[in-house]
Amino acid sequence: MPISSDKSGLKVWQRRDRNTQLLVWAGWLLGTMVFLYCWRQISDATEWFFVWDAPRIAADIGDRALPPRWAYINSLWEPIWDTLNIATLGTLFALVLAVPVAFLAARNTTPNRYIIRPIALLIIVSSRSINSLIWALLLVAVVGPGVFAGMLAITIRSIGFCAKLLYEAIEEIDQSQVEAITATGASRWQIMAYGIVPQIMPAFAGISVFRWDINIRESTVLGLVGAGGIGLQLQGSLNTLAWPQVSLILLVILFAVLISEWVSAKVRGAII
Amino acid sequence: MSRSSTLHADARLEDLVGSKWQKPPFITSSLLRWSLTIGALVYFVVAISSLDVNWSRVSEGLDRGLQFFLGFVNPDFTSRAVDIKEGLIESVEMTIASTVVGIFISIPIGLGAARNIAPLPVYLVCRSIVAVSRALNEIIVAILLVAIFGFGPLAGFLTLSFATIGFLAKLLAEEIEDMDKVQAEAVRATGSRWTQWINYGVQPQIMPRLIGLSIYRLDINFRESAVLGLVGAGGIGATLNTAFDRYEFDTAAAILLIIIIVVMMLEYLSGIIRAKVQ
C-alpha cells in the first residue's frame, strides 16, 4: 500500500505510489494537449463573428418558427406513412438477410472458419461502419430518389447491426441442448431448428424491435438526401425558410421517436 | 384440489399419447398469434404496394451502381488526396474534441440522473436533458446548429458533444443506479464529505464502464462526423458529398474505405482497452 510520511513523521495513506501518480499525471497532460490542439484547429476554422451573433440568430429563428403552422399537418400524413414503411420494411428485409450472415459468422455454426467467417465479418463491418445517410446518398444516385432508395439504405445499414448482435447471441448459446438434439440423430437443419433457434428467439425478437426503433429515427432524416419520407418535407421547408413548417415537422418527428421508443420498450419488456 | 389437477393432467396426457409432437408456438395465446400474423400480412401487402418502384429508372441506375462497385475495386486515393486528408483530419479533431467535452459535461449530468444519488428535482432536470438529447437525431441538431452558428466544424463539434451527453449520461446513470451500495456506505461511514464519497465510494465502481463507454462513443462520434458534412457541419462528409455530386465514384469509394478502416481500427482498439479495464 502506498504510504508517505509528512514532516512530523506521521504516516499518511496515499491512493497511488509515486510512479503511478506520475504516469497518471503525464497521461492527463498528453490528453489535455491533444484536446487543446484539436480545439484550436476547430476554432481556427470558425468564423467567430457568426458565433458571437448566434444568440440573436437563434432568437430570430425561434421567433419565426413559433407558433408551428398546424394546418400543414394535413400534407404530412403521407410522408409519415412513407417514413414508417421505410423503417419497417427496411428492418424486415434486413432481418431476412442478417440471419444467414449471423449463422455464417458465429464461431459455433460457421461452415468454414477460415474463408466464410471472415467474409461474413467483412459484410457486417462494412455495413455497420457506413451511416444510413451515406448509403441513401449512394442509392439515390443508383435507383433514383424515393422511398425505395430509403428502404434499401435502411436495409443495408441494419444488416450489420442485426447480424452482429445475433451472432454474438448464437455464440453464447447453451451447447448442451445442441448436444442433446444431436444425440437423437437429428440432421444439421434439425439441430439448427430445434437446438439453436429456440435459444436465440428472445434475443432475435429483442434485436428486431430495438433496430426498428433506431430505424424510425434514421428514416426521418433520409429525405434530406432525397430518399423519401418526412425528411423530404423538412428539406423543402428548410430551403424555403418556412420555419413554422420546420417546427411542426420537428414536433412530429419528436413525437414519432417517443412513440417508437415506447413501443420498443413495451415489446422488449414483454419478451424478456 | 391437487388430486383433480393430477387427474386433469393425466387425461391431457392420454389425449396426447399417439398424436404427433408439435413445436410449442412462440406466442401462446392463439387469438393474439393469429391477429398479429394477419395484421402483419395485411400491413406488409399495403406497405409494399405503396412502395412505387420506378423499375426503368432502377435499370438505368444499375449502370451507375456497377461503376460505384468498380470504384470500390479500384479506389482513387490520389487525385483528391489533399481534400481527403484535410477532411479526415477535421473529422478526427471534431471527434476528439467533442468526445472530451461530452464526457466532462455528461459526468455531472449522469450523477444527477441517478436516482440513488440525486434528490428528485435534480434527477428530473438531468433526466429531461438526457431525454431531449437522445430524442433529437444528430443530423437535425446539426441542421439547426449550422443555421445558428454558420458552416464549419464548430457546428459539428457542438452537435457531437450534445449527442454524447445524452448517450453517456444515460448509461452512466444506469450504471450508478446498479452499483454496490455497501462500498459507498462504508466510505460514507468514515465521515467523508460528499465529494470524497463520490470519489472513493462511487467512482471506482463505475470507472471501468465509463472508460469502455467513452471509447465506444469515440467510435460512434467518428462515424457520425462522417455524415455531418452532408449538412455543412465540417469533416470528411463534405468531401464525400462533393465526390458523390460529381459522380466521382472512385474517390467516394476511397473515402468510404478510409472510414471503414478507421472504424475497424477504433473498434479493435476499443476491444483491447475494454478487455483491459474490465
HADDOCK unambig.tbl for C-alpha pairs under 7 A between the chains (distance, minus, plus):
assign (segid A and resid 35 and name CA) (segid B and resid 96 and name CA) 6.76 0.50 0.50
assign (segid A and resid 35 and name CA) (segid B and resid 97 and name CA) 5.62 0.50 0.50
assign (segid A and resid 38 and name CA) (segid B and resid 93 and name CA) 4.85 0.50 0.50
assign (segid A and resid 38 and name CA) (segid B and resid 97 and name CA) 6.00 0.50 0.50
assign (segid A and resid 39 and name CA) (segid B and resid 97 and name CA) 6.12 0.50 0.50
assign (segid A and resid 42 and name CA) (segid B and resid 153 and name CA) 5.95 0.50 0.50
assign (segid A and resid 42 and name CA) (segid B and resid 154 and name CA) 6.19 0.50 0.50
assign (segid A and resid 45 and name CA) (segid B and resid 152 and name CA) 6.72 0.50 0.50
assign (segid A and resid 45 and name CA) (segid B and resid 153 and name CA) 6.95 0.50 0.50
assign (segid A and resid 46 and name CA) (segid B and resid 152 and name CA) 6.13 0.50 0.50
assign (segid A and resid 46 and name CA) (segid B and resid 154 and name CA) 6.30 0.50 0.50
assign (segid A and resid 50 and name CA) (segid B and resid 149 and name CA) 5.87 0.50 0.50
assign (segid A and resid 50 and name CA) (segid B and resid 150 and name CA) 6.25 0.50 0.50
assign (segid A and resid 51 and name CA) (segid B and resid 149 and name CA) 5.15 0.50 0.50
assign (segid A and resid 54 and name CA) (segid B and resid 148 and name CA) 5.47 0.50 0.50
assign (segid A and resid 54 and name CA) (segid B and resid 149 and name CA) 5.65 0.50 0.50
assign (segid A and resid 57 and name CA) (segid B and resid 148 and name CA) 5.90 0.50 0.50
assign (segid A and resid 58 and name CA) (segid B and resid 148 and name CA) 5.76 0.50 0.50
assign (segid A and resid 85 and name CA) (segid B and resid 47 and name CA) 6.02 0.50 0.50
assign (segid A and resid 126 and name CA) (segid B and resid 260 and name CA) 6.23 0.50 0.50
assign (segid A and resid 129 and name CA) (segid B and resid 223 and name CA) 6.70 0.50 0.50
assign (segid A and resid 129 and name CA) (segid B and resid 260 and name CA) 5.51 0.50 0.50
assign (segid A and resid 129 and name CA) (segid B and resid 263 and name CA) 6.28 0.50 0.50
assign (segid A and resid 134 and name CA) (segid B and resid 227 and name CA) 6.89 0.50 0.50
assign (segid A and resid 141 and name CA) (segid B and resid 61 and name CA) 7.00 0.50 0.50
assign (segid A and resid 142 and name CA) (segid B and resid 58 and name CA) 6.83 0.50 0.50
assign (segid A and resid 142 and name CA) (segid B and resid 61 and name CA) 4.32 0.50 0.50
assign (segid A and resid 142 and name CA) (segid B and resid 62 and name CA) 5.96 0.50 0.50
assign (segid A and resid 142 and name CA) (segid B and resid 64 and name CA) 5.71 0.50 0.50
assign (segid A and resid 142 and name CA) (segid B and resid 65 and name CA) 5.31 0.50 0.50
assign (segid A and resid 143 and name CA) (segid B and resid 57 and name CA) 6.28 0.50 0.50
assign (segid A and resid 143 and name CA) (segid B and resid 58 and name CA) 4.33 0.50 0.50
assign (segid A and resid 143 and name CA) (segid B and resid 61 and name CA) 5.25 0.50 0.50
assign (segid A and resid 144 and name CA) (segid B and resid 57 and name CA) 6.35 0.50 0.50
assign (segid A and resid 144 and name CA) (segid B and resid 58 and name CA) 6.64 0.50 0.50
assign (segid A and resid 147 and name CA) (segid B and resid 51 and name CA) 6.43 0.50 0.50
assign (segid A and resid 148 and name CA) (segid B and resid 51 and name CA) 6.41 0.50 0.50
assign (segid A and resid 148 and name CA) (segid B and resid 53 and name CA) 6.22 0.50 0.50
assign (segid A and resid 217 and name CA) (segid B and resid 137 and name CA) 6.71 0.50 0.50
assign (segid A and resid 254 and name CA) (segid B and resid 135 and name CA) 6.36 0.50 0.50
assign (segid A and resid 254 and name CA) (segid B and resid 136 and name CA) 6.90 0.50 0.50
assign (segid A and resid 257 and name CA) (segid B and resid 135 and name CA) 6.45 0.50 0.50
